[in-house]
Amino acid sequence: MLGKYLSDNNIPQWRRRRLGMAVAENTPTASFETKIDKMQSAGCRLCKIVRQARGESTDGLADETHGHINSAGCEGMATTVTAAHHII
């Protein structure tokens, strides 16, 4: 059923692309949005929030990529990724 919507030319291309990303559970990261000039910085937004909450400097943030977010190296996702690892 989904293929019908993704190939329907009456539905705008941007909407079909967003639908495909939602189904694939793939969202644009800051590094991608920086590449297409939608953001000014590729720094990880999750790490930035954690550092601001601790009162630390937000300089030198790692680039926000899918690999970074899914690793324990991301300060915002470290506990979640570690817990998921231990469940396995």
Beta strands, then each sheet from edge to edge (+ up, - down):
end
